Amino acid sequence: MRSSGTALCGSVPAPIIELGRSALDLLLPPHCAACDARVATAGLLCASCFAATRFIGEPCCDRCGVAFSAQAEGGHARLCLDCETDPPLFRRARAALTYDEQGRRLILPFKHADRPELAHLLAPHMARAGAELLREADVLVPVPLHRRRLFARRYNQAALLALALGRLTGLAAIPDGLRRVRNTASLGQKTATERAQEIADAFAVRAGRADRLAGKAVVLIDDVMTSGATANACAAVLLDAGARSVDVLVAARVPSPRADSQEH
């Protein structure tokens, strides 16, 4: 049964709602999500910030999604050296944009400065980058935060991205499908090997969620991917729980697996 407030909102004619939005924009003009420039609609990038953002497309590694500087870089297999010598457990990974200076202007406020609304800006770009993955997917599962970090931050940015993508695609999102069983140290200054060691056995499928994952094509959602250690550790527990396959879709990808990053 609808509440009276919902019924009242539903009875307001669309032109009146649009007029209210226009009045609000006059009082509080919308600004670019990355800078102070004015934009036509809230939640968008201005022309300058959009032009400065490096969106990832082809060519990239067919497995982990790291951007190539030239089509021939990945060879006939279209794989980076790391994926060729030590393939990850997940099937494919894709990212919307490069985690460079401009990328950090979008990701870091979303992650650390109480800007959850940026999920609605990032999700459409992720949907574009991961279109093939999403077409084959059954469910979306975000990388979890440890309860201490979730308490301090108040929201899990990966879960917000998963929910936003679910609304865009119609796919079911399971925001609590995984849990982080121990509070890992920051991975920012660690090597790829150290990252893998730090994150090992840090995740588990939440009790009561395994039946929703068994036999399903899962797309794991996160904000930033660096070496892929976090994604690989999550993929391991999802596959152990019976997932048919695990792909990875993130908002941003560092230019090189060995580059410094703020990945959690």
Stockholm file with secondary structure:
# STOCKHOLM 1.0

chainA/1-264         MRSSGTALCGSVPAPIIELGRSALDLLLPPHCAACDARVATAGLLCASCFAATRFIGEPCCDRCGVAFSAQAEGGHARLCLDCETDPPLFRRARAALTYDEQGRRLILPFKHADRPELAHLLAPHMARAGAELLREADVLVPVPLHRRRLFARRYNQAALLALALGRLTGLAAIPDGLRRVRNTASLGQKTATERAQEIADAFAVRAGRADRLAGKAVVLIDDVMTSGATANACAAVLLDAGARSVDVLVAARVPSPRADSQEH
#=GR chainA/1-264 SS CCCHHHHHHHHSCHHHHHHHHHHHHHHSCCBCSSSSCBCSSTTCCCHHHHHHCCBCCSSBCTTTCCBCSSGGGGTTTTCCHHHHHSCCSSSCEEEEEECSHHHHHHHHHHHHSSCTTHHHHHHHHHHHHTHHHHHTCSEEEECCCCHHHHHHHSSCHHHHHHHHHHHHHCCEECTTSEEECSCCCCCTTCCHHHHHHHHTTCEEECTTCHHHHTTCEEEEEEEEESSSHHHHHHHHHHHHTTCSEEEEEEEEECSSTTSCCCCC
#=GC SS_cons         CCCHHHHHHHHSCHHHHHHHHHHHHHHSCCBCSSSSCBCSSTTCCCHHHHHHCCBCCSSBCTTTCCBCSSGGGGTTTTCCHHHHHSCCSSSCEEEEEECSHHHHHHHHHHHHSSCTTHHHHHHHHHHHHTHHHHHTCSEEEECCCCHHHHHHHSSCHHHHHHHHHHHHHCCEECTTSEEECSCCCCCTTCCHHHHHHHHTTCEEECTTCHHHHTTCEEEEEEEEESSSHHHHHHHHHHHHTTCSEEEEEEEEECSSTTSCCCCC
//
